[in-house]
Amino acid sequence: MTESVAYMSEEGVLFKELPPNPMFELTPLYKRHELSDEEILDTARTMPVINGATMEQAYVLFARAILKKAESK
C-alpha cells in the first residue's frame, strides 16, 4: 500500500495530512510504502551477522535496512 503523507498548496502551504475538505488544490510531496511480512523477513535474512554488537545496535541496523527496502519500492 502506498499513501501520500504530506501535501503542499499552490501558495506553498505545507500540510502533514490531507484536510477533510481542501479549499485549494494540493500536491502530494512524498509517499509512504508498506512492506509485507515476507519482504521484512527477506530483509532480515540478508542482514550480516553482527559480532559484538549490542541488541540495540542490531535493531538500529535492521531498522535502517527496512527503511532502505521501503524507499526502493
Order of alpha helices (4+ residues) and beta strands (2+ residues): beta-beta-beta-alpha-alpha
